[in-house]
Amino acid sequence: MTSNNEQAAAQTILVTAGTGKVGRRVAERLSAAGYPVRIGSRSAAVPFDWADRDGWDAVLDGVSAAFLMYTPDIGDPRAGETIRAFSELAVAKGVRRLVLLSARGEDQAAAAERAVRESGAEWTVLQAAWFDQNFDEGVFTDMILGGALAFPAGQVLEPFIDSGDLADVAVAALTEAGHAGRDYDLTGPRLLSFGDAVAAIGAATGREIQYIPVSGAEFGAVLTSEFGMPDQEVAVMLDIFATLLDGRNATVTDTVRELLGREPKDFDDYVRDAIAAGAWKQS
């Protein structure tokens, strides 16, 4: 009979987007549990890029399971066909388990989800709410530091989820039995508007930070002028935002608690921990 450590040593798990908000946490948790991890990123020892198919074969060598996070977004028009091709190659090379990080309520993600379900691997799809960490590690960070978040969300409510909770669920799906063939609808514990989230950060940091609801066109202009995002990518993002921010996701699920045996992290606790880690410090 093999021990848990021997079982872990026999598996290499690929974590795509392994330096990002969720992937980094997935990789850290797997490594801490004794699993060999291959980081999928352009700067890794074995480079990986969704757009460079010539590198896929090497990054899949010896891999038994893979965490898939498509960038720039799972709803990108290229995601479905790309995920399908990668999943087919992965299965052909002996990968037995695929865990896809998708987006809750994002119609545009359907093609990528279907590709994983039809891959022939043991699959799990994680349909996640907006990440807490978008406010301190993502696209909102500079705006929060600048004192105003302008975003086309109106007063819609969102059950923000912590990336650490997502990582814990992903690790379970990658390493434990009982998750194959499952779609998991993953949220945080309560609903907040984007204005509520900004107010919580402002109160905790002692700074005045505004939330400014804007139109999609106005936000698109910011993505182009301040972030240098190409027009085609801006159009894709605005289409996705129009879907996700129509109120369809204004519900909370118990999935994190059912899977992990504990409550998901509250947004206020995320803010407290982010501040303790040095977030939102002004130079």
C-alpha positions as CSV (number, residue, x, y, z in Angstrom):
1,M,0.0,0.0,0.0
2,T,1.3,3.5,-0.9
3,S,1.4,6.4,1.5
4,N,-0.1,9.8,0.7
5,N,3.4,11.2,0.3
6,E,4.2,8.4,-2.3
7,Q,1.0,9.1,-4.1
8,A,1.8,12.8,-4.2
9,A,5.3,12.2,-5.5
10,A,3.9,10.2,-8.4
11,Q,1.9,13.1,-9.7
12,T,3.0,16.3,-11.4
13,I,0.3,18.9,-11.5
14,L,0.4,21.7,-14.1
15,V,-0.9,25.1,-12.9
16,T,-1.5,27.5,-15.8
17,A,-1.5,31.2,-14.9
18,G,0.6,29.9,-12.0
19,T,1.9,33.4,-11.0
20,G,-1.5,35.0,-11.0
21,K,-4.1,35.8,-8.3
22,V,-5.5,32.3,-8.1
23,G,-2.9,30.1,-9.8
24,R,-0.1,31.3,-7.4
25,R,-2.2,30.2,-4.4
26,V,-3.1,26.9,-6.0
27,A,0.6,26.2,-6.7
28,E,1.6,27.2,-3.1
29,R,-1.0,24.9,-1.6
30,L,-0.1,22.0,-3.8
31,S,3.6,22.4,-3.1
32,A,2.9,22.6,0.7
33,A,1.0,19.3,0.4
34,G,4.0,17.6,-1.3
35,Y,2.8,17.6,-4.9
36,P,5.3,18.3,-7.6
37,V,4.0,21.4,-9.4
38,R,4.8,22.8,-12.8
39,I,4.1,26.5,-13.2
40,G,2.5,27.4,-16.5
41,S,3.7,30.9,-17.4
42,R,5.8,32.6,-20.1
43,S,8.7,33.1,-17.6
44,A,8.7,29.5,-16.2
45,A,11.6,27.0,-16.7
46,V,9.4,25.2,-19.2
47,P,7.6,28.3,-20.8
48,F,3.9,28.2,-21.4
49,D,1.7,30.5,-23.4
50,W,-1.9,29.8,-24.5
51,A,-1.0,31.5,-27.8
52,D,2.1,29.4,-28.4
53,R,1.0,25.9,-29.2
54,D,4.5,24.8,-30.0
55,G,5.3,24.8,-26.3
56,W,2.3,22.8,-25.1
57,D,3.8,19.4,-25.6
58,A,6.8,20.1,-23.4
59,V,4.7,21.6,-20.6
60,L,2.5,18.6,-20.5
61,D,5.3,16.0,-20.2
62,G,4.8,13.9,-17.1
63,V,1.7,15.8,-16.0
64,S,-1.2,13.8,-14.4
65,A,-3.6,16.7,-13.6
66,A,-3.9,20.3,-14.7
67,F,-5.5,23.5,-13.4
68,L,-6.6,25.6,-16.4
69,M,-7.0,29.3,-16.2
70,Y,-7.3,31.0,-19.6
71,T,-6.0,34.5,-20.1
72,P,-7.0,37.2,-20.8
73,D,-10.4,35.9,-20.0
74,I,-12.4,32.6,-20.2
75,G,-15.0,34.4,-22.2
76,D,-12.6,35.5,-24.9
77,P,-13.7,34.3,-28.4
78,R,-10.5,32.3,-28.7
79,A,-10.9,30.5,-25.4
80,G,-13.2,27.6,-26.5
81,E,-11.1,26.3,-29.4
82,T,-7.9,26.9,-27.5
83,I,-9.0,25.0,-24.4
84,R,-10.4,22.2,-26.6
85,A,-7.1,21.7,-28.4
86,F,-5.1,21.9,-25.2
87,S,-7.4,19.5,-23.4
88,E,-7.2,17.0,-26.3
89,L,-3.4,17.1,-26.3
90,A,-3.4,16.8,-22.5
91,V,-5.5,13.6,-22.5
92,A,-3.4,12.1,-25.4
93,K,-0.3,12.7,-23.2
94,G,-1.8,10.9,-20.2
95,V,-3.3,13.8,-18.2
96,R,-6.2,12.2,-16.2
97,R,-7.8,15.2,-14.5
98,L,-8.6,18.8,-15.7
99,V,-9.9,21.5,-13.4
100,L,-11.1,24.6,-15.3
101,L,-11.5,28.0,-13.6
102,S,-14.5,29.6,-15.3
103,A,-16.7,32.6,-14.5
104,R,-20.1,32.5,-12.8
105,G,-22.9,33.5,-15.1
106,E,-20.6,34.3,-18.1
107,D,-22.4,33.0,-21.2
108,Q,-19.2,33.6,-23.2
109,A,-17.4,30.9,-21.2
110,A,-19.8,28.1,-22.4
111,A,-17.5,26.9,-25.2
112,A,-14.5,26.5,-23.0
113,E,-16.5,24.7,-20.3
114,R,-17.9,22.4,-23.0
115,A,-14.4,21.6,-24.3
116,V,-13.2,20.4,-20.9
117,R,-16.4,18.4,-20.3
118,E,-15.9,16.6,-23.7
119,S,-12.2,16.1,-23.3
120,G,-12.3,12.5,-22.0
121,A,-10.5,13.5,-18.8
122,E,-12.0,13.6,-15.3
123,W,-13.1,17.2,-15.3
124,T,-14.3,19.8,-12.8
125,V,-15.5,23.3,-13.7
126,L,-15.2,26.1,-11.1
127,Q,-17.7,28.9,-11.9
128,A,-16.4,31.7,-9.7
129,A,-17.7,35.1,-8.7
130,W,-15.6,38.2,-9.0
131,F,-12.3,37.9,-7.0
132,D,-11.7,40.0,-3.8
133,Q,-8.1,40.3,-5.0
134,N,-9.2,42.4,-8.1
135,F,-9.1,45.3,-5.7
136,D,-5.4,44.9,-4.5
137,E,-3.8,42.6,-7.1
138,G,-5.8,43.3,-10.2
139,V,-7.3,45.9,-12.6
140,F,-8.8,47.9,-9.8
141,T,-5.6,48.4,-7.8
142,D,-4.4,51.7,-9.4
143,M,-7.8,53.2,-9.3
144,I,-8.2,52.4,-5.6
145,L,-4.8,53.9,-5.0
146,G,-5.8,57.0,-7.0
147,G,-8.9,57.5,-4.8
148,A,-11.7,56.6,-7.2
149,L,-12.9,53.4,-8.9
150,A,-14.9,54.2,-12.0
151,F,-16.6,51.0,-13.2
152,P,-19.7,50.1,-15.2
153,A,-21.4,48.1,-12.5
154,G,-24.0,50.6,-11.3
155,Q,-25.4,49.3,-8.0
156,V,-25.5,45.7,-9.0
157,L,-24.8,43.2,-6.1
158,E,-21.9,40.7,-6.3
159,P,-20.9,37.9,-4.0
160,F,-17.2,38.6,-4.1
161,I,-15.0,35.5,-3.4
162,D,-11.5,35.3,-2.0
163,S,-8.8,33.8,-4.2
164,G,-7.6,31.7,-1.3
165,D,-11.0,30.0,-1.1
166,L,-10.9,29.3,-4.9
167,A,-7.5,27.9,-4.5
168,D,-8.6,25.5,-1.7
169,V,-11.4,24.3,-3.9
170,A,-9.2,23.9,-6.9
171,V,-6.6,21.8,-4.9
172,A,-9.4,19.6,-3.6
173,A,-10.7,19.0,-7.1
174,L,-7.1,18.3,-8.4
175,T,-6.2,15.9,-5.7
176,E,-9.2,14.3,-4.1
177,A,-11.8,11.8,-5.3
178,G,-15.4,12.8,-5.8
179,H,-15.1,15.9,-7.8
180,A,-15.1,14.5,-11.4
181,G,-18.0,15.6,-13.6
182,R,-19.0,18.4,-11.3
183,D,-19.8,22.1,-11.9
184,Y,-19.2,24.2,-8.8
185,D,-21.0,27.5,-8.4
186,L,-18.6,29.4,-6.1
187,T,-19.3,32.7,-4.2
188,G,-18.3,34.5,-1.1
189,P,-20.7,34.7,2.0
190,R,-22.6,37.8,1.2
191,L,-23.7,40.3,-1.4
192,L,-22.1,43.7,-1.8
193,S,-22.2,46.4,-4.5
194,F,-19.0,47.6,-5.9
195,G,-19.7,50.8,-4.0
196,D,-20.0,48.8,-0.8
197,A,-16.6,47.1,-1.5
198,V,-14.9,50.4,-2.1
199,A,-16.4,51.9,1.0
200,A,-15.1,49.0,3.1
201,I,-11.6,49.5,1.8
202,G,-11.8,53.3,2.4
203,A,-13.1,52.8,6.0
204,A,-10.3,50.2,6.8
205,T,-7.5,52.3,5.3
206,G,-8.8,55.7,6.6
207,R,-8.9,57.1,3.1
208,E,-11.7,58.7,1.1
209,I,-12.2,56.5,-2.0
210,Q,-15.0,57.1,-4.4
211,Y,-17.0,54.6,-6.4
212,I,-18.1,56.2,-9.7
213,P,-20.6,54.3,-11.8
214,V,-19.8,54.9,-15.5
215,S,-21.0,53.6,-18.8
216,G,-19.3,50.8,-20.6
217,A,-18.1,53.2,-23.3
218,E,-16.5,55.4,-20.7
219,F,-14.8,52.5,-19.0
220,G,-13.6,51.2,-22.4
221,A,-11.9,54.6,-23.0
222,V,-10.1,54.2,-19.7
223,L,-8.9,50.7,-20.7
224,T,-7.6,52.1,-24.0
225,S,-6.0,55.3,-22.8
226,E,-4.6,54.3,-19.3
227,F,-4.0,50.6,-19.7
228,G,-3.1,50.5,-23.4
229,M,-5.6,47.6,-24.1
230,P,-6.2,47.0,-27.8
231,D,-9.6,48.0,-29.1
232,Q,-10.5,44.4,-29.9
233,E,-9.8,43.2,-26.3
234,V,-11.7,46.2,-25.0
235,A,-14.7,45.2,-27.0
236,V,-14.5,41.7,-25.6
237,M,-14.2,42.9,-22.1
238,L,-17.2,45.3,-22.4
239,D,-19.3,42.5,-23.8
240,I,-18.4,40.3,-20.9
241,F,-19.1,43.0,-18.3
242,A,-22.5,43.8,-19.9
243,T,-23.4,40.1,-19.3
244,L,-21.9,39.7,-15.8
245,L,-23.1,43.0,-14.4
246,D,-26.8,42.7,-15.3
247,G,-27.8,41.3,-11.8
248,R,-27.8,37.7,-12.7
249,N,-25.1,36.9,-10.1
250,A,-26.8,38.6,-7.2
251,T,-27.2,35.3,-5.2
252,V,-25.0,33.5,-2.7
253,T,-24.3,29.7,-2.7
254,D,-23.2,27.4,0.1
255,T,-20.8,25.5,-2.2
256,V,-17.5,26.7,-0.5
257,R,-18.8,25.7,2.9
258,E,-20.0,22.3,1.6
259,L,-16.7,21.5,-0.1
260,L,-14.3,22.8,2.5
261,G,-16.2,22.4,5.7
262,R,-15.9,26.1,6.7
263,E,-17.4,29.4,5.8
264,P,-15.9,31.3,2.8
265,K,-13.8,34.4,3.7
266,D,-15.8,37.6,4.2
267,F,-14.9,40.7,2.3
268,D,-14.1,42.6,5.4
269,D,-11.6,39.9,6.5
270,Y,-10.0,40.0,3.1
271,V,-9.6,43.8,3.4
272,R,-8.0,43.4,6.9
273,D,-5.6,40.8,5.7
274,A,-4.7,42.7,2.5
275,I,-3.8,45.7,4.6
276,A,-1.7,43.6,6.9
277,A,0.2,42.3,3.9
278,G,0.9,45.9,2.7
279,A,-1.9,46.5,0.2
280,W,-3.0,50.1,-0.8
281,K,0.0,51.8,0.7
282,Q,0.7,55.1,-1.0
283,S,4.3,56.0,-1.8
